[in-house]
Amino acid sequence: MKRCAVCFALACALAGALAGPARALTPTELQALLKSAPAARELAFDEVRESPWLGTPLTSRGTLHAGGQQLEKRITHPRVETWRLLPDRIEWVGTDASQVREIRLADAPALAALADTLRHVVAGDLLALERDFRLELSGDALAWTLRLQPLPTSAARPIDYLELQGARGRLQQIVLVERQGERTTTRITP
């Protein structure tokens, strides 16, 4: 019995060695993979925000909704609120629908760059990000990581880096690290 287990382990190791490593993915292939995946209108998320100015990390959860030019983040925990990313502004709606605030993107270039980046990420339009970021892709189609480093001339300079992680055509995690030490990790599930 022990001998069969050893033979089986050796056969598996040999098969893995003969198959070789998985082929690395290119940004163009990843973009095609993301665009070919079925579009989910609603995705659940869990988010952790860490900051040197916070005693403990802040956690939230809710749902993300994408459609047309709008991206909406509905937070259900720890409080109810909605953030809408629109072409020209970001809207915040509190628990009471009459509580509405907005930030015009024309007045906040760094926020506009981040909003534009998130739109391209959600649309799977990764090559458009090369205008403001250096793309560093690792992994293969089964599990990949795309790190976005802002270019020196980019309005996204307040971002240290943005990292996207996924499997096949599905984005599973977004990590945003800002230059002043804040880090937001968003895990996405269908």
C-alpha positions as CSV (number, residue, x, y, z in Angstrom):
1,M,0.0,0.0,0.0
2,K,2.8,2.4,0.9
3,R,4.6,1.5,-2.3
4,C,1.5,2.4,-4.4
5,A,1.3,5.8,-2.7
6,V,5.0,6.6,-3.4
7,C,4.5,5.5,-7.1
8,F,1.4,7.6,-7.4
9,A,3.3,10.7,-6.0
10,L,6.2,10.2,-8.3
11,A,3.9,9.8,-11.3
12,C,2.1,13.1,-10.4
13,A,5.4,14.9,-10.0
14,L,6.6,13.6,-13.3
15,A,3.4,14.6,-15.1
16,G,3.7,18.1,-13.6
17,A,7.3,18.4,-14.7
18,L,6.4,17.2,-18.3
19,A,3.5,19.6,-18.5
20,G,5.8,22.5,-17.6
21,P,4.8,25.8,-16.0
22,A,1.6,27.6,-17.2
23,R,2.2,30.2,-19.8
24,A,2.4,33.8,-18.5
25,L,-0.5,36.0,-19.4
26,T,-0.1,39.3,-21.3
27,P,-2.1,42.4,-20.6
28,T,-3.9,42.1,-24.0
29,E,-4.9,38.5,-23.1
30,L,-6.1,39.5,-19.6
31,Q,-8.2,42.3,-21.1
32,A,-9.8,39.8,-23.6
33,L,-10.4,37.4,-20.7
34,L,-12.1,40.0,-18.6
35,K,-14.2,41.3,-21.4
36,S,-15.3,37.8,-22.4
37,A,-16.5,36.9,-18.9
38,P,-20.3,37.2,-18.3
39,A,-21.1,40.6,-16.9
40,A,-22.5,40.5,-13.4
41,R,-24.8,43.4,-12.6
42,E,-24.4,43.0,-8.8
43,L,-21.4,41.9,-6.9
44,A,-21.0,41.5,-3.1
45,F,-17.9,43.1,-1.5
46,D,-16.1,43.1,1.8
47,E,-13.7,46.0,2.3
48,V,-11.0,46.8,4.9
49,R,-9.6,50.3,5.2
50,E,-6.4,50.7,7.1
51,S,-4.8,54.0,8.0
52,P,-2.0,55.3,10.2
53,W,-4.7,57.7,11.6
54,L,-7.1,55.0,12.6
55,G,-6.8,53.0,15.8
56,T,-8.3,49.9,14.2
57,P,-9.1,49.1,10.5
58,L,-12.6,50.0,9.3
59,T,-14.6,47.2,7.7
60,S,-17.6,47.5,5.5
61,R,-19.7,45.3,3.2
62,G,-22.4,45.7,0.6
63,T,-22.9,45.4,-3.1
64,L,-21.4,46.9,-6.2
65,H,-23.5,47.7,-9.3
66,A,-22.1,48.6,-12.7
67,G,-24.0,49.9,-15.6
68,G,-23.2,52.2,-18.5
69,Q,-21.1,55.1,-17.2
70,Q,-22.2,54.6,-13.6
71,L,-20.6,52.5,-10.8
72,E,-22.5,52.3,-7.6
73,K,-21.3,51.1,-4.2
74,R,-24.1,50.3,-1.7
75,I,-22.8,49.9,1.8
76,T,-25.0,47.9,4.1
77,H,-22.6,47.5,7.1
78,P,-21.6,49.2,9.4
79,R,-24.1,51.8,8.2
80,V,-26.3,52.3,5.1
81,E,-24.9,54.6,2.5
82,T,-24.5,54.8,-1.3
83,W,-21.6,56.1,-3.3
84,R,-22.2,56.7,-7.1
85,L,-19.4,57.2,-9.5
86,L,-20.8,59.2,-12.4
87,P,-19.0,60.7,-15.4
88,D,-18.7,64.1,-13.9
89,R,-19.0,63.7,-10.2
90,I,-19.2,61.4,-7.2
91,E,-22.4,61.3,-5.2
92,W,-22.9,60.2,-1.6
93,V,-26.3,59.4,-0.3
94,G,-26.8,58.8,3.4
95,T,-29.3,56.6,5.2
96,D,-32.0,59.2,4.5
97,A,-32.3,59.8,0.7
98,S,-32.4,63.5,1.3
99,Q,-28.8,63.4,2.6
100,V,-27.0,63.9,-0.7
101,R,-23.5,65.3,-1.2
102,E,-21.4,65.5,-4.3
103,I,-17.8,66.1,-5.4
104,R,-17.3,67.4,-8.9
105,L,-14.4,65.6,-10.6
106,A,-13.3,68.8,-12.3
107,D,-12.5,70.2,-8.9
108,A,-10.5,67.1,-7.7
109,P,-8.0,65.9,-10.4
110,A,-6.6,63.0,-8.3
111,L,-10.1,61.8,-7.5
112,A,-11.0,62.1,-11.2
113,A,-8.0,60.0,-12.1
114,L,-9.0,57.3,-9.6
115,A,-12.6,57.3,-10.8
116,D,-11.4,57.0,-14.4
117,T,-9.1,54.1,-13.4
118,L,-12.0,52.3,-11.6
119,R,-14.2,52.7,-14.6
120,H,-11.6,51.1,-16.9
121,V,-11.0,48.3,-14.4
122,V,-14.7,47.4,-14.1
123,A,-15.1,47.6,-17.9
124,G,-12.0,45.3,-18.4
125,D,-10.4,48.0,-20.5
126,L,-6.9,47.5,-19.0
127,L,-4.9,48.8,-22.0
128,A,-6.5,52.3,-21.5
129,L,-4.7,52.3,-18.1
130,E,-1.3,52.5,-19.8
131,R,-1.8,56.2,-20.2
132,D,-1.5,56.8,-16.5
133,F,0.1,53.6,-15.1
134,R,2.9,51.1,-15.8
135,L,1.3,47.7,-15.9
136,E,3.1,44.8,-14.2
137,L,1.2,41.5,-14.8
138,S,2.2,38.2,-13.2
139,G,0.5,34.7,-13.2
140,D,-1.5,32.9,-15.8
141,A,-5.2,32.7,-16.8
142,L,-6.0,30.6,-13.7
143,A,-4.7,33.1,-11.2
144,W,-3.2,36.5,-12.1
145,T,-2.1,39.7,-10.4
146,L,-2.0,43.1,-12.2
147,R,-0.1,45.9,-10.4
148,L,-0.6,49.4,-11.6
149,Q,2.2,51.9,-10.8
150,P,1.3,55.5,-11.5
151,L,3.5,57.2,-14.0
152,P,5.3,60.4,-12.8
153,T,3.2,62.6,-15.0
154,S,-0.1,61.0,-14.0
155,A,-2.8,62.8,-12.0
156,A,-3.0,59.5,-10.0
157,R,0.3,60.4,-8.2
158,P,-1.3,60.3,-4.7
159,I,-1.7,56.5,-5.3
160,D,1.4,54.5,-4.4
161,Y,0.0,51.5,-6.4
162,L,-3.2,49.7,-7.3
163,E,-3.2,45.9,-7.4
164,L,-5.9,43.8,-9.1
165,Q,-6.1,40.0,-8.4
166,G,-8.3,37.5,-10.1
167,A,-8.9,34.1,-11.6
168,R,-9.8,33.6,-15.3
169,G,-12.1,36.5,-16.3
170,R,-13.2,37.4,-12.8
171,L,-11.7,40.2,-10.7
172,Q,-11.6,39.0,-7.1
173,Q,-9.7,41.6,-5.1
174,I,-8.6,45.3,-5.5
175,V,-5.9,46.6,-3.2
176,L,-5.4,50.4,-3.3
177,V,-2.3,51.8,-1.4
178,E,-2.0,55.6,-1.1
179,R,1.2,57.5,-0.6
180,Q,0.2,58.7,2.9
181,G,0.0,55.1,4.1
182,E,-3.7,54.3,3.7
183,R,-4.6,50.9,2.3
184,T,-8.0,49.7,1.1
185,T,-8.5,46.0,0.3
186,T,-11.8,45.1,-1.4
187,R,-12.7,41.5,-1.9
188,I,-15.4,40.9,-4.6
189,T,-17.7,37.9,-4.9
190,P,-20.5,37.3,-7.4
